[in-house]
């Protein structure tokens, strides 16, 4: 992997891809979603600031733990433009996601603990399913296994 000389303040999409490990198509997608920004040259080529490398690393790390892109975009909007985010910036942003991740972990643990009970149960009425319908809370509304836990 080639190093970017210190005097180079902007990266082509190819350089950003090579350095970040993200596909060019992913970088275009991130830009279309407002997660990263570029400027266009007179030849309509994208140029990215060096700080975009850290932003892409942050986006990819957040995606790996299941943070939605809309949430990532909101977090990145809090960061100063054209300044490489600091460790404190990242710590502040990631702390806000801790509760959400803890909730997901707890939900996955419950699923794991009750999975054995669910295999082959065929609870089409959902009257006794401890995962989808604890205490038959959906029994008054409708029957069937199509009910999913909704985000509150």
C-alpha positions as CSV (number, residue, x, y, z in Angstrom):
1,X,0.0,0.0,0.0
2,X,1.5,3.3,-1.0
3,X,1.7,6.2,1.4
4,X,0.3,9.5,0.6
5,X,2.9,12.3,0.6
6,X,2.3,14.8,3.4
7,X,1.9,17.6,0.8
8,X,-1.0,15.9,-0.9
9,X,-4.2,17.3,0.8
10,X,-6.7,15.6,-1.5
11,X,-7.2,12.0,-2.6
12,X,-8.7,10.6,-5.7
13,X,-11.5,8.1,-5.3
14,X,-9.0,5.3,-6.3
15,X,-6.5,6.5,-3.6
16,X,-9.2,6.7,-1.0
17,X,-10.4,3.2,-1.9
18,X,-6.8,1.8,-1.8
19,X,-6.1,3.4,1.6
20,X,-9.4,2.7,3.3
21,X,-10.1,-0.8,1.9
22,X,-13.6,0.4,0.8
23,X,-14.7,-0.3,-2.8
24,X,-15.0,2.7,-5.1
25,X,-18.7,1.8,-5.4
26,X,-19.0,1.9,-1.6
27,X,-17.4,5.3,-1.5
28,X,-19.8,6.6,-4.1
29,X,-22.7,5.2,-2.1
30,X,-21.4,6.9,1.1
31,X,-21.2,10.1,-0.7
32,X,-24.7,9.8,-2.2
33,X,-26.0,9.2,1.4
34,X,-24.2,12.3,2.7
35,X,-21.7,10.4,4.9
36,X,-18.6,11.8,3.1
37,X,-18.1,14.7,0.8
38,X,-15.9,15.5,-2.2
39,X,-15.2,18.4,-4.4
40,X,-15.2,18.2,-8.2
41,X,-12.3,19.2,-10.4
42,X,-12.7,21.1,-13.6
43,X,-12.8,17.6,-15.3
44,X,-15.6,16.5,-12.9
45,X,-13.4,14.1,-10.9
46,X,-13.9,13.6,-7.2
47,X,-11.3,14.8,-4.7
48,X,-11.6,13.9,-1.0
49,X,-9.9,15.6,1.9
50,X,-7.4,13.5,3.9
51,X,-9.8,13.5,6.9
52,X,-12.2,11.3,4.8
53,X,-9.9,8.4,5.5
54,X,-10.9,8.4,9.2
55,X,-14.5,9.1,8.4
56,X,-14.6,6.0,6.1
57,X,-12.9,3.9,8.8
58,X,-15.5,5.1,11.3
59,X,-18.4,4.4,8.9
60,X,-17.1,0.9,8.3
61,X,-16.6,0.1,12.0
62,X,-20.1,1.4,12.8
63,X,-21.6,-0.7,10.1
64,X,-19.9,-3.8,11.3
65,X,-21.6,-3.5,14.7
66,X,-25.0,-2.8,13.0
67,X,-25.4,0.9,13.4
68,X,-27.8,2.2,10.7
69,X,-26.4,4.6,8.0
70,X,-28.9,7.3,9.1
71,X,-27.5,7.2,12.6
72,X,-23.9,7.2,11.3
73,X,-24.8,10.3,9.1
74,X,-26.2,12.1,12.2
75,X,-23.0,11.4,14.1
76,X,-20.7,12.5,11.4
77,X,-22.7,15.7,11.0
78,X,-21.5,16.6,14.5
79,X,-17.9,16.5,13.5
80,X,-16.0,19.6,12.2
81,X,-15.5,19.8,8.5
82,X,-12.0,19.5,7.1
83,X,-10.4,18.6,10.4
84,X,-9.3,15.1,11.1
85,X,-11.6,13.9,13.9
86,X,-9.8,13.3,17.2
87,X,-9.9,10.3,19.5
88,X,-12.2,12.4,21.8
89,X,-14.6,13.0,18.9
90,X,-14.9,9.3,18.2
91,X,-15.2,8.4,21.9
92,X,-18.1,10.9,22.3
93,X,-19.9,9.6,19.2
94,X,-19.5,5.9,20.0
95,X,-20.6,6.4,23.6
96,X,-24.0,7.5,22.3
97,X,-24.4,4.1,20.7
98,X,-23.4,2.0,23.7
99,X,-27.0,1.7,25.1
100,X,-28.3,0.7,21.7
101,X,-25.6,-2.0,21.3
102,X,-26.2,-3.2,24.9
103,X,-29.9,-3.6,24.1
104,X,-29.1,-5.6,20.9
105,X,-26.8,-7.8,22.9
106,X,-29.5,-8.5,25.5
107,X,-32.0,-9.2,22.8
108,X,-29.6,-11.7,21.1
109,X,-28.9,-13.3,24.4
110,X,-32.6,-13.8,25.0
111,X,-33.0,-15.3,21.5
112,X,-30.1,-17.7,22.1
113,X,-31.5,-18.7,25.5
114,X,-35.0,-19.5,24.0
115,X,-33.9,-20.8,20.6
116,X,-34.1,-24.5,21.7
117,X,-37.7,-24.0,22.7
118,X,-38.6,-22.5,19.3
119,X,-37.1,-25.1,17.0
120,X,-40.0,-27.0,15.5
121,X,-42.7,-25.5,17.8
122,X,-44.7,-24.1,14.9
123,X,-46.4,-21.5,17.0
124,X,-48.7,-20.2,14.3
125,X,-51.0,-18.8,16.9
126,X,-48.2,-17.2,18.8
127,X,-50.1,-17.9,22.1
128,X,-47.1,-19.4,23.9
129,X,-44.0,-18.0,22.2
130,X,-41.8,-16.3,24.7
131,X,-39.9,-14.5,22.0
132,X,-42.5,-13.2,19.6
133,X,-45.5,-13.0,22.0
134,X,-44.6,-13.1,25.7
135,X,-47.8,-13.4,27.8
136,X,-49.9,-13.6,24.6
137,X,-49.9,-9.8,24.2
138,X,-50.7,-10.1,20.5
139,X,-53.5,-12.6,21.0
140,X,-56.2,-10.0,20.9
141,X,-54.9,-8.4,17.7
142,X,-54.2,-11.2,15.2
143,X,-52.9,-14.7,14.9
144,X,-49.9,-16.0,12.9
145,X,-46.2,-16.0,13.0
146,X,-45.9,-12.8,10.9
147,X,-45.7,-10.5,14.0
148,X,-42.2,-9.1,14.5
149,X,-40.9,-7.1,17.3
150,X,-41.1,-3.4,16.3
151,X,-38.6,-0.8,17.1
152,X,-39.9,1.6,19.7
